[in-house]
Amino acid sequence: QMQGRLLFRNDDERGRAHRLGITDLDRKYKLHDLASGDVMFAATGVTNGTMLRGVRRFPGGASTHSVVMRSKSGTVRYVEARHDFTRKQSFAPFAR
């Protein structure tokens, strides 16, 4: 089970919520309120955790561990990717 509540940093954000039609600023949202229908979720580990491994660097690149889920089909995919920074110009400074 998952719940969430909106947190506002100031009165401007509260006013914006009202203008967008949110009337109960203290409401607790349940999972179905937050995400319903055909939902897709994707995450990539940055640091090691219970669900995903973090980024691992090696000379010239890195490896990542990701998960992709789709509610409609119930599919859960884990992706292990190897990134070769020597082939990607924007990552060239990290290829050392």
C-alpha positions as CSV (number, residue, x, y, z in Angstrom):
1,Q,0.0,0.0,0.0
2,M,1.1,3.5,-0.7
3,Q,-0.2,6.9,0.3
4,G,0.8,10.4,-0.4
5,R,0.0,14.0,0.5
6,L,0.8,17.3,-1.2
7,L,3.3,19.4,0.6
8,F,3.3,23.1,-0.1
9,R,6.4,25.4,0.4
10,N,4.4,28.6,0.6
11,D,1.0,30.3,0.0
12,D,1.8,30.8,-3.7
13,E,1.8,27.0,-4.1
14,R,-1.4,26.6,-2.1
15,G,-3.0,29.2,-4.4
16,R,-1.8,27.4,-7.5
17,A,-3.3,24.1,-6.2
18,H,-6.7,25.9,-5.7
19,R,-6.5,27.3,-9.2
20,L,-5.9,23.8,-10.6
21,G,-9.1,22.6,-8.8
22,I,-7.6,21.0,-5.7
23,T,-9.9,21.9,-2.9
24,D,-8.8,19.6,0.0
25,L,-5.2,20.5,0.6
26,D,-4.8,18.0,3.4
27,R,-6.1,15.0,1.5
28,K,-4.3,11.7,1.8
29,Y,-4.1,10.2,-1.7
30,K,-4.1,6.4,-2.0
31,L,-2.3,4.4,-4.7
32,H,-5.3,4.4,-7.1
33,D,-5.6,8.2,-6.8
34,L,-1.9,8.6,-7.6
35,A,-1.8,6.2,-10.6
36,S,-4.7,4.5,-12.2
37,G,-5.3,2.9,-15.6
38,D,-2.5,1.7,-17.9
39,V,0.5,2.9,-15.9
40,M,4.2,2.4,-16.7
41,F,6.9,2.9,-14.2
42,A,10.7,2.9,-14.7
43,A,13.6,3.4,-12.4
44,T,17.4,3.1,-12.6
45,G,19.5,2.6,-9.5
46,V,21.9,5.4,-8.7
47,T,23.2,3.9,-5.5
48,N,22.8,0.3,-4.2
49,G,19.4,-0.4,-2.7
50,T,17.1,-3.3,-1.9
51,M,15.5,-3.2,-5.4
52,L,18.2,-2.1,-7.7
53,R,22.0,-2.0,-7.9
54,G,23.7,1.3,-8.2
55,V,25.8,2.6,-11.1
56,R,29.0,0.7,-11.4
57,R,31.9,2.4,-13.3
58,F,34.6,0.6,-15.2
59,P,37.4,2.0,-17.4
60,G,35.7,3.6,-20.4
61,G,32.1,3.2,-19.2
62,A,29.5,2.1,-16.6
63,S,26.8,-0.4,-16.0
64,T,23.3,0.3,-14.8
65,H,20.5,-1.8,-13.4
66,S,16.9,-0.7,-14.1
67,V,13.3,-2.0,-13.7
68,V,10.3,-1.3,-16.0
69,M,6.8,-2.2,-14.9
70,R,3.4,-2.1,-16.7
71,S,0.2,-2.3,-14.8
72,K,-2.0,-3.5,-17.7
73,S,0.0,-6.6,-18.5
74,G,1.6,-7.1,-15.1
75,T,5.0,-7.2,-16.8
76,V,8.1,-6.5,-14.8
77,R,11.4,-6.2,-16.7
78,Y,14.9,-5.9,-15.3
79,V,17.4,-4.3,-17.6
80,E,21.2,-4.5,-17.1
81,A,22.9,-2.1,-19.5
82,R,26.5,-1.6,-20.3
83,H,27.4,2.0,-21.4
84,D,30.5,2.5,-23.5
85,F,31.5,6.1,-22.9
86,T,34.2,6.0,-25.5
87,R,31.5,5.9,-28.2
88,K,29.4,8.7,-26.7
89,Q,30.8,12.1,-27.3
90,S,29.0,13.8,-24.5
91,F,30.4,11.3,-22.0
92,A,34.0,11.4,-23.3
93,P,35.3,13.3,-20.2
94,F,34.1,10.4,-18.1
95,A,35.7,7.7,-20.2
96,R,38.9,7.7,-18.2
